[in-house]
Amino acid sequence: MHTYLRLTPLALAALAANAFAQQPAANDTADVQALIGQLEQLKANYAQEVRRLRELDMQVQAMQARLNGRAGAATTPAAPLAPAAAAAVPPSSEGYASTAAEAQQAKQEARRSVDDVKQQQAALFSRRFTLENSLTYARYDRKQLTLNGFLALDAIFLGNIAIENVESDSLTYNLAARWGVSPNLTLNADVPYLARRTVYQKGGAGGAAAAIAQEETNGHGLGDVSVSANYRLFGERGWRPETVLTGGVTAPTGRAPYGLDWKVIERDDDDYIRFAVPREQPTGNGVWQANLGVSMVKTADPAILFANAGYIHSFPRGFSDIDSNPDTTNPGDVKLGGSVYFGAGVAFAFNERTSLSISFSDKITSRASTRFKGGQWVKVIGSDANAASLNLGVTYALNQNTTLVTLLGIGLTPDAPDFTLAFKVPYML
């Protein structure tokens, strides 16, 4: 048995109209979905390009800052992006700056370690005002053999043998202020406060070679205050390093090592003083000094090369007593020998916060001269010195305004301290 569906002409027209209406609707939906997919792809590509542009912009500005040697106005800040672009950029947690302000901050952090190294070499002029606190410990140990007698038969020594040993520990706190007057001029002031402890040991006490006498003295107080200025002669450009001229004056504000009260430890049978030490340690040189030097800094990413050289001149000054004999008082003048200093080193900026430096420094001082009242200038034997040291340093940026600097100095010659350990904390206001 068969069932037939009978369609009227009106029903056939209705079915045709429905089919015609559904076909365009399906095509439009597919087109909309395709357009949405293309839009999303374009948005993703646009965000990626924006991130890349900002990354390249920060790199270019950081490199220009190093080349120009200026930290504050090396390049022109990038123009802000349109609101649509800013909204399309992913958050900064992905490693890219999401705003122009963050891009500028990242640029400053990229050159922070370089600026910290330049500040230690007196070659930074972009910081308006810096206050620096530092603490330095120095250890000094020197032995001297004294022979009082004569050599018999070219082999046998007849007389007294005395061994003198001086051990000194000093702790210096220094408050320094650095003021950037202009892009090429910086004024500096340093105010030190010293605490010293010195142990004197002398062999041959009482005429016996095996006997040793020992005495300890201390001293603390204000050191010699100094003021100086740094002037940039040339900026860093191409192969030419940044060159800075430094000049300064040191005032004798500390306790002078002349005219001190002495403490007699031992006298011989003829009332001759065999062992005497100062009752209080000095805290300064006692004379006015002027220095003139030049320093050079060259950046070769990631290395920073630096060198310096200069001369220190001491002016003669009179004292009420320049004799080391506690029983006599002899006024006169003292003129310390001039000093030539030089050094060179290299620093490596590991990242935007940390840098490591290694350097060599040397200071050669000529003999001092004394002149008793009404007498002639006489050279002081043994007053010349050659103090060379190897220095290792690490700088670490604690935050945007504060840096921690650690320095270790190792003495290479007998006239240099055995070692020095310093901690500095510059703070930018």
Disulfide bonds with the S-S distance in Angstrom:
none
